[in-house]
Structures are given as structure tokens and as C-alpha cells.
């Protein structure tokens, strides 16, 4: 039977969110990408330390079992292919079954989000998140403090969603921004019985609920 992504939650993540490449990135920011690549090559067999989203990725992949793959994590990175080799070797070292990724060597990678069939993009860097949103793919920033919360709840995935323009449409927000608070309140009162339209993150939430239901039934 051919492999299919139907029904899966596909999460794209930057390599610098999954692993701590900050020391190596300082070489890159000096403007010498060849020195950066040499450093990554020298450390090819040295597993990279976990990054800010490592624990979250580990928990998401735990929804999979031997018979069913419910979540796939793919790497989307501006890094070069040499760094990509280190990413995959590091993932293998930690037992993370990550098999797909795109490494663009500095070129904007957002055009790869849809071919990768990504439902969600995660990054530690706000500019990357905004670029993904501009490409029409739900995206979120992973904060360093999330590591503490993850350690405090080792067997749970906790994600907080905003309502307006995230889970639901931005129609009320647009009224507030263009006409002010009084018009917003009147709009909400007039439409209190009408369900809000879907926002960009609703499919992600539905997928997470499905994972929770399937995990509970196991």
C-alpha cells in the first residue's frame, strides 16, 4: 500500500527550533557560510543539543505507534545540506523518526510548506513565523520558556490558541480595528447567535483533538 499523509498532522519545524545550533549560527552570522559549513561538517557525528521545541516534537511523535502514524515532523530550514545531514543524524541519535526536510542554504524556504503538506510551521524566530503566515500556512512561535512548561507536564501536550483571527475568522477584529469598540460591541450583540467562521488554525485544532481521541482509545 502506498504511503499517504491523509489524516496525518504534518508539522514543519526549523532546525534551530528543534536543535540548539546557536553556537554554529554565530559563525554563519559573521558572513562566512563556508566556515559555518566546515564547523557543521566537523561536528557531523556529534549530536546537536536539544532546542526549545525538542520536547514538544518528542511528545507529538509519541502519538504514533507501530501500526499507525498520526503525526509527521518535517524540517524546513535555511541551512545548507551539510547541516541537514547533522540534523537527521541528531534526530536518529535521539530516536526521533524524522525523514523529510528541505534545506535551502539561505533562500526563502516558505514555498516548500505546501509541497511538504505542512499543517503547521513552528519556529523560535518571529520573522520566520510571519513569513510562513504570509505564505498562507498556520505558523506559531515557540518560546524558550515553553521548555519549562513541557518539563512540568511530561506526559501532556499543552497548546494555547487565541480566538480572533486564529481559531475563528477575524470579522469581529476587523470591525473593532476599523470602527472602534462601540461598533464592535454592537456587531457582537447583533450576531450573538451566529457561529463565527473558521480561522486558519481550526484544522490544526481539529487534528489535535483527533490525536487526543485516538490516543485515549488506545
C-alpha positions as CSV (number, residue, x, y, z in Angstrom):
1,X,0.0,0.0,0.0
2,X,1.5,3.4,-0.9
3,X,2.4,5.8,1.9
4,X,-0.2,8.6,2.4
5,X,-0.4,11.7,4.5
6,X,-4.2,11.5,4.6
7,X,-5.4,12.1,8.2
8,X,-2.0,13.0,9.5
9,X,-0.9,16.1,11.3
10,X,2.2,17.3,9.4
11,X,4.3,19.7,11.5
12,X,7.2,21.6,9.8
13,X,9.8,22.9,12.1
14,X,13.0,24.9,11.8
15,X,16.2,23.1,12.6
16,X,17.2,25.8,15.1
17,X,14.0,25.3,17.0
18,X,14.4,21.5,17.1
19,X,18.2,21.6,17.9
20,X,20.4,24.2,19.6
21,X,22.6,25.5,16.7
22,X,23.2,28.9,18.3
23,X,27.0,28.4,18.6
24,X,27.2,27.3,14.9
25,X,24.9,30.1,13.8
26,X,27.3,32.7,15.2
27,X,29.8,31.6,12.6
28,X,27.1,32.0,9.9
29,X,26.2,35.5,11.1
30,X,29.8,36.6,10.7
31,X,29.1,36.3,6.9
32,X,31.3,33.3,6.3
33,X,29.0,30.5,5.3
34,X,31.9,28.3,4.3
35,X,33.3,28.4,7.9
36,X,29.8,27.6,9.1
37,X,29.6,24.6,6.9
38,X,33.1,23.4,7.9
39,X,32.1,23.6,11.5
40,X,28.9,21.6,10.9
41,X,30.9,19.0,8.9
42,X,33.5,18.7,11.7
43,X,30.6,18.1,14.1
44,X,28.7,15.8,11.8
45,X,28.8,12.8,14.2
46,X,28.3,15.0,17.3
47,X,24.6,15.1,18.2
48,X,23.3,18.7,18.5
49,X,21.8,19.6,21.9
50,X,18.0,19.8,22.1
51,X,16.5,23.1,21.1
52,X,13.4,24.9,22.5
53,X,10.9,22.8,20.6
54,X,12.6,19.4,21.1
55,X,10.3,18.3,23.9
56,X,7.2,19.3,22.0
57,X,8.3,17.4,18.9
58,X,9.1,14.4,21.1
59,X,5.6,14.5,22.6
60,X,3.9,14.9,19.2
61,X,5.7,11.9,17.7
62,X,4.6,9.9,20.7
63,X,1.1,9.8,19.3
64,X,2.4,7.4,16.7
65,X,2.7,3.7,17.3
66,X,3.9,0.6,15.4
67,X,0.8,0.3,13.4
68,X,-0.4,3.9,12.8
69,X,1.5,7.1,12.0
70,X,-0.7,10.0,13.1
71,X,2.0,12.8,13.2
72,X,4.8,13.5,10.9
73,X,7.5,16.1,11.7
74,X,9.5,17.6,8.8
75,X,12.4,20.0,8.8
76,X,12.2,23.3,7.0
77,X,15.4,25.2,7.2
78,X,17.5,28.0,5.6
79,X,20.5,25.8,6.5
80,X,22.7,24.0,3.9
81,X,22.6,20.3,3.1
82,X,25.6,19.6,5.3
83,X,23.8,21.0,8.3
84,X,20.8,18.9,7.1
85,X,22.9,15.7,7.5
86,X,23.7,16.7,11.0
87,X,20.1,17.4,11.8
88,X,19.0,13.9,10.6
89,X,21.8,12.2,12.4
90,X,21.0,14.1,15.6
91,X,17.3,13.1,15.2
92,X,18.4,9.5,14.8
93,X,20.5,9.7,17.9
94,X,17.6,10.9,20.0
95,X,15.2,8.3,18.5
96,X,13.1,10.9,16.6
97,X,11.7,9.3,13.4
98,X,12.2,12.4,11.1
99,X,12.7,11.5,7.5
100,X,11.8,14.5,5.3
101,X,13.1,18.0,5.1
102,X,14.1,21.0,2.9
103,X,17.4,22.8,3.3
104,X,17.6,25.9,1.1
105,X,21.0,27.4,2.0
106,X,19.7,30.8,2.8
107,X,16.9,31.0,0.2
108,X,13.4,31.7,1.5
109,X,12.0,28.2,2.2
110,X,8.3,29.1,2.5
111,X,7.4,27.8,-1.0
112,X,8.2,24.3,0.3
113,X,5.5,24.4,3.0
114,X,2.6,23.4,0.8
115,X,4.6,20.7,-1.2
116,X,5.6,19.2,2.2
117,X,1.8,19.2,3.1
118,X,2.5,21.0,6.3
119,X,-0.5,21.8,8.5
120,X,1.6,23.9,10.9
121,X,5.0,25.6,11.0
122,X,6.9,26.1,14.2
123,X,9.9,28.3,14.7
124,X,11.7,30.1,17.6
125,X,12.1,33.2,15.4
126,X,9.1,35.6,14.8
127,X,10.3,36.8,11.4
128,X,10.2,33.2,10.1
129,X,6.7,32.7,11.6
130,X,5.4,35.8,9.9
131,X,6.9,34.7,6.5
132,X,5.1,31.4,6.8
133,X,1.8,33.1,7.7
134,X,2.3,35.3,4.6
135,X,2.6,32.1,2.6
136,X,-0.8,31.0,3.9
137,X,0.3,28.3,6.3
138,X,-0.6,28.4,10.0
139,X,2.5,29.1,12.0
140,X,3.5,29.8,15.6
141,X,6.5,30.9,17.6
142,X,8.0,28.6,20.1
143,X,9.2,30.5,23.2
144,X,12.2,29.4,25.3
145,X,10.0,29.4,28.4
146,X,7.9,26.6,26.9
147,X,10.7,24.2,27.8
148,X,9.9,24.7,31.5
149,X,6.2,24.1,31.0
150,X,6.9,21.0,29.0
151,X,9.2,19.6,31.7
152,X,6.4,20.4,34.3
153,X,3.9,18.3,32.3
154,X,6.0,15.5,30.7
155,X,3.0,13.4,29.5
156,X,0.9,16.2,28.1
157,X,0.9,18.5,25.0
158,X,-0.4,21.9,26.0
159,X,-1.0,24.5,23.3
160,X,-2.9,27.8,23.9
161,X,-4.8,29.3,20.9
162,X,-6.1,32.8,20.5
163,X,-9.7,33.1,19.3
164,X,-10.0,36.0,16.9
165,X,-8.2,35.5,13.5
166,X,-6.7,32.2,14.8
167,X,-9.3,29.6,15.6
168,X,-12.1,31.8,14.3
169,X,-12.4,34.3,11.5
170,X,-11.2,37.9,12.0
171,X,-14.5,39.5,11.1
172,X,-15.1,40.9,14.7
173,X,-11.5,42.1,14.9
174,X,-11.8,43.9,11.6
175,X,-14.9,45.8,12.9
176,X,-13.0,46.7,16.1
177,X,-10.0,48.0,14.2
178,X,-11.9,50.0,11.6
179,X,-14.9,51.3,13.6
180,X,-13.9,51.1,17.3
181,X,-15.2,49.5,20.5
182,X,-18.8,50.6,20.3
183,X,-19.3,49.2,16.8
184,X,-17.5,46.0,17.9
185,X,-19.9,45.6,20.8
186,X,-22.9,46.2,18.6
187,X,-21.6,43.8,16.0
188,X,-21.2,41.1,18.6
189,X,-24.6,41.7,20.1
190,X,-26.3,41.6,16.6
191,X,-24.5,38.3,15.7
192,X,-24.5,36.6,19.1
193,X,-26.5,33.6,17.8
194,X,-24.4,33.3,14.6
195,X,-21.3,30.9,14.8
196,X,-18.0,32.6,13.8
197,X,-16.4,31.4,10.7
198,X,-13.3,29.2,10.7
199,X,-9.8,30.7,11.2
200,X,-6.5,29.4,9.9
201,X,-5.7,27.3,12.9
202,X,-9.1,25.4,13.1
203,X,-7.8,22.4,11.1
204,X,-4.8,22.2,13.4
205,X,-7.0,22.1,16.5
206,X,-9.3,19.5,14.9
207,X,-6.2,17.4,14.2
208,X,-5.0,17.7,17.8
209,X,-8.5,16.7,19.0
210,X,-8.4,13.7,16.7
211,X,-5.0,12.7,18.1
212,X,-6.3,13.1,21.7
213,X,-9.3,10.9,20.9
214,X,-7.3,8.2,19.2
215,X,-4.7,8.3,22.0
216,X,-7.4,7.9,24.6
217,X,-9.0,4.9,22.8
218,X,-5.7,3.0,22.7
